[in-house]
Amino acid sequence: MSDQSVRVTAVNHAAIDIACDPQRVWRDILEAVLEGGQFAQYGYRMEPLTEDPAAFLGGYRLVLEGKDGAIADDRIVRVTERDEEAMRLSLFADYSLPAEAAVAVHATYQAVRIPSGTRYELHAYTNMNVARPDAVAATSIAETVANFTKQSADFLNQRLAATKERLEAGE
């Protein structure tokens, strides 16, 4: 981090109730997040971290190339918790792009039994560098974080809604 940036944390919590068995939601979390199903549909290449001692619970590198062949996204994801009984999976993702942002995300996915089926919960804490505003900056750091948090919430809520629709349809 330079004198031109500030390290901040954005927090997102998302949840949706799904009318299906918690074990089915848990399997979907594992397939989508741990096995990379949700990333493959967007064109990501997934490489297991077989030689990384820090990935003792598992992990992978995700790479997405743009149409021009340039790398658009590159991240290392390590499993930090896999609790089968609690149906909870936690990950740490370290993004290499954009390098100056030094984005790191801690995320937890959980399938929680409720009377009507399952509550799918997702909690994410994103640490990143943001530009330090100067005297004439149009936005404050708080506004930058609030905008990032809202965009992330919109994305997470859309993803959970699509998951609900797919699982309730029996897919």
C-alpha positions, 0 to 999 in steps of 0.5 A: 500500500502506498501513501496514495491509497487506504486499506479498507474492508467491505462487508456483505451478508446475503441469504435466501430461503430455498424449499429443498433439503439442506443436503442438496444445498450443501452439495450445490455449494461444494459443486459450485464453489469448491469444485468450480462449477460456478466459475466454469460457466463464465470461462474460468480455467481452474488449476488445483493447488497441489503443491501449495502447503498453505492449501492443506484443506484444498484450493485452486487458482482461477484464471479468466482470459479476455477475448484478446487473450489478456488475463482479466482475472487471476486469483488464488483460492484456499479452503480455510474451513470445511465443516460437513456437519455444519454444512459450512465452507470458508475460503480465502481468495487472494486476487492478483488483479488489479495489483494496486488494489491488493484485493483479498476476500474471506467468504463463508457459504453455509446451508442452514436447516429451517422449517421450510427447507434451507437458508443459504447464507453467504458472508464475505469480507473484502479487504482492498486498497482504494485511492486516497482522495485529494482535496478535490476528489469527487467521492470519499472513501466511505462512498467508494466502499458503499458503492463496492458493497452495493455492487457486491450485494446486487451480484450476490443476491442475483446469484442466490436467486438463480441458485434458488430457482434452479434448486427448487426446479429440481435441477 
